[in-house]
Amino acid sequence: MIGAIRTEKDYYLISVNPMLRNVNPVVIHVMLTLQCGLCELPAIRDFVHFYYRYTMLSKEVVWTKSRYVNYIIILSVFMLIDVALLYAGCVPENPNSIADITSKLEDGFPMPRDIMTDVTNPVFAVAALLGQIINIFVYAGMFICGFKIKRQMNQNKSAFNSTQQAQTYLVALLAELWDDLLLGRRVPKLDVKSDRFAI
């Protein structure tokens, strides 16, 4: 589990995973930054799937598997850039950070491992901004694609209903014509201009 604590001048990303208790601070640095970035991967995958469904249903474009994977890879590159900036903007834990973090935690909370950054660090600010832009793009894209998919499904439903009504009308007309032929009545002629019967 990853968490965050902010003090007046510092920002800490912490992990209370007991398996990371006795590892090198550089490993903690890599693990926490990767974990922050990997949290965005499911959203990226879901966005690509929403966009795939939108293009398939609305634009009638069928993707190949390679195109699907390429979109995921392209968006994942932005996530990796964000991870690299986050890694560059943070420093591994130091003895001072442990005292600072424990003063903010409740009693009985396990001792966390951390990476920290100065809140005024421009590299960290760019990483945080890029992460927010990725999240806004992905979730807004899912919302827009979902809305367009829903609208397309409603249009298809109305087209289906009108086709079904026309089919019902046609079956009734054919039944009436068949009845007239069997009973020897005059067969009505269809007036093409008015869509009405002329006898």
Protein Blocks (a to p, Z undefined) as FASTA:
>chain_A
ZZddddfkbccdddfbfklmmgcfklmmmmmmmmmmmmmmmmmmmmmmmmmmmmmmmnop
acdfklmmmmmmmmmmmmmmmmmmmmmmpccddfklmmmmmmmpcehiacdddddddfkl
mklmmmmmmmmmmmmmmmmmmmmmmmmmmmmmmmmmmmmmmmmmmmmmmmmmmmmmmmmm
mnopacddddfklopacZZ
